[in-house]
Every structure is written in C-alpha cells, then in structure tokens.
Amino acid sequence: MTSGGDAPGMNAAIRAVVRTCVYYDREVFGIYNGYEGMIKGDIRKFNVRSVSKILGKGGTILKSSRSDAFRTEEGRATAHQALTEKGIDALIVIGGDGTFSGAHQFSKEFNFPVIGIPGTIDNDLPHTDYTIGFDTATNTVTECIDKIRDTASSHNRLFFVEVMGRDSGYIALKSCISTGAIAVMLPERKLSIEELIAILRKGFANQKTSSLVVVAEGNPNGGAMEVANLVKARYPEYDTKYTILGHLQRGGDPSCFDRVLASQLGVAAVEGLIDGKSDYMVGTTNNKITYTALAQCVTISNPIDEELLRISKILSI
Ligand code: F6P
C-alpha cells in the first residue's frame, strides 16, 4: 500500500515488494488508495506481471490518499476485517510519518505484522539516510531553479523560490546548495526578515547583480510570496519576483538513486517480514539496510543537517 503524498520511486518499491514475494513463493495483494482503500476493501491480487514496466514511472500505480477514517478505531477495525477476509496476514506500507503513525497503531491494536518503507520527497524521517523520492525531487528543484537563475541574471532580479516542505527544510537546504542561492529560509530555523535583508545587502555590496532565495513552504515568516512582499516593502528599488514550484516537485520519473534505493528497501521489507520482524521501518544507514522500531520513527522528525547549513552559509557570500 502507498499512502500520504506520493513520491517518485514508490512504483519501484511496489515492484520490488511484489517480485520479492513471488521469489519467496508468497501471495501478494495491492491495496488501492491508501488507508481509504484498505477500509473499503479495495484490494486486488497481484502477480509478477502486475508490476511490469513501472520501475521508471513516477507517481504510484496503487494511488494514494490521506485518510481521516483510519485515525478512528472503527476505521482501523473495518480495515483489519478487510485484510482478514482476503487472508492477508502481513502489511507493507510505503509513505511518510503520517502513514507510519497509522501503521504502528494498527500493528499494536491487532498484533498485525507491519513493515514501513520510507517514501516521501521531504526526507523528514529519522533512522534512514534517505527517503524514496527525495533525490528525484531535489534534482527537479535544481533544474527549475537553474532556469529561474538564467532569467534572474538577465534582468538583475531578486527571486524568491518556494519549495515543498511543510515541516521539513531538507529540500530547501539541499537545493540552496545545489543552485548557489544566497539564502535559505527553513521551517526548523527561523531567519528573520532583518537577517535576510542584511544577507541581501551584503551580497549586493559584493557586486552580486541578481540573487535567489530558497523558501521552504513551512517557513515561519510565510512562503515566497509573503517574504517577497515584506522585502519589497522595505526595498522597492530591488526588482523582486517570486515563484512557487508546487506539486511539480512530486512528479516525474525517479532518478537512478531512487530506483535503486526503492528496490533495496522493497526486498528488505519482504525479507524482514519473512524473518518475523514487525512494527519496523526499513531504511539505510551509511548505505546498509537497517530496521528501526516504527515507534522511534514517528515521535521525532529528521533534524536539519547542521553541516549542510554551515556549508550553505560559507558558499553564499
Ligand atoms: O509530504 C510531502 C509533501 O509534498 C509536503 O512537502 C507538502 O507540504 C505536502 O506533501 C503537500 O501535500 P498535499 O499534496 O496533500 O497538498
């Protein structure tokens, strides 16, 4: 099952799960539309060919949803019944922290074997080096900001570019470094408008003719439009523009990195279940497969990478 915001590479993970089940002679089903589909019994039997030619495709063939009903005891009981009726005795969920909270609750309540595969462009889950989709999304963002840079330079403009990340600044920070932006505004670390203006003024004093600021969606001072307006009000002489990249960041064919990561995690999820593991997330740490209790993955989010933040400041002078 895939759930929550889709991420490029989810299909590669689905394929890996299905093929590994077939390899080990297990029956495998696809649950459609996330927890909503689980509650409604939207579940179909898969075979090895059900996942042909999806490895390199964005989105999720299983579709996805954010389910309020699964947050209720009644919803979870109905979902449990739907699985039992099909003879399903283990569950693999691909998603982010919301998906994992539901999975952990479900596993505890019904003593049901569950493994979570981290799939979200946000890279906000702890205990894994990367989540599936983050690499592709940051490559997409880099390509888009490079294009904005071309026009910003031609017109000597100051651009604010908003990227996804309601609670997590990973996409913003990584793309700030990859595109040479002058500053980054993160949900985790408030940068005041005064501090931002000081950075911009220093840049212009250092002969910068155009500048780009990456703003995470969850920035406490507001998104790119709000920040651009605040700066414009104080410095009308700057030719200020903003762009919101939005959902295009979630689409597109997965990168090689995401395809391989999704394949590794899909195989490890099935092998973990066969080994009797339950209520775990499978991830990678220093490129090695690791299993971490889901309870430990849903209580904290991945802290911002201080070293990347330090590097971004050094390089943006
Ligand atoms: O969880 C991934 C994410 O893309 C966040 O970065 C973003 O805030 C959110 O999903 C948007 O969700 P939706 O597509 O439901 O608006």
Boltz pocket constraint, residues with backbone or C-beta under 6 A from the ligand:
constraints:
  - pocket:
      binder: B
      contacts: [[A, 5], [A, 6], [A, 96], [A, 120], [A, 121], [A, 122], [A, 164], [A, 165], [A, 166], [A, 167], [A, 217], [A, 250]]
      max_distance: 6.0
